[in-house]
Amino acid sequence: MIQKINITDKFDLFSEHWRPKTVAEINGQEFKLAKIFGAYPWHAHAETDEMFFCWQGEFILDVEGEDSIVVKQGEAIVVPKGTVHRPRAESECQILLLETVGTKNNGSAAVDVKYDAPVSEWV
C-alpha cells in the first residue's frame, strides 16, 4: 500500500542528535531524518556516496583539504564515497539523508557511543 510520509511529524517523534531514523527505502537507498547539533567526528564512507538535504536550520560541512561549506535550509550536498568529512551545526538543524541501505553513520571511524547510531532504525 502506498502511504505518504509527513516529514515534520516524523521529526516530532524523536529528539536525540546524531541518530538518523529511516522513513523509507527507495531502490536500495534509505531516506533518513536526523537532528544534528555540535560537531560530528571526522569520518568517511568507503563504499557509498552520501547526500545531505537541509530541512530546517543550517549546518556546515567540513571536508578534509577543502574549504568548509555552509548548507542552508532548502539546500543539498553530496559527499562522494571515500571523502573524509564532518557535519556540524551551531544550533539544532534538521537534515534528510539519502544513503545506501545498511550504511553506518560513522563509516569505519571509531566514535564515542553518543555518535554511534544503530543501522536502519525506523521511525
Secondary structure, 3 states (H helix, E strand, C coil): CCCCCCHHHHHCCCCCECCCEEEEEECCEEEEEEEEEEECCCECCCCCCEEEEEEECEEEEEECCCCCEEEECCCEEEECCCCCEEEEEEEEEEEEEEEECCCCCCCCCCCCHHHCCCCCCEC
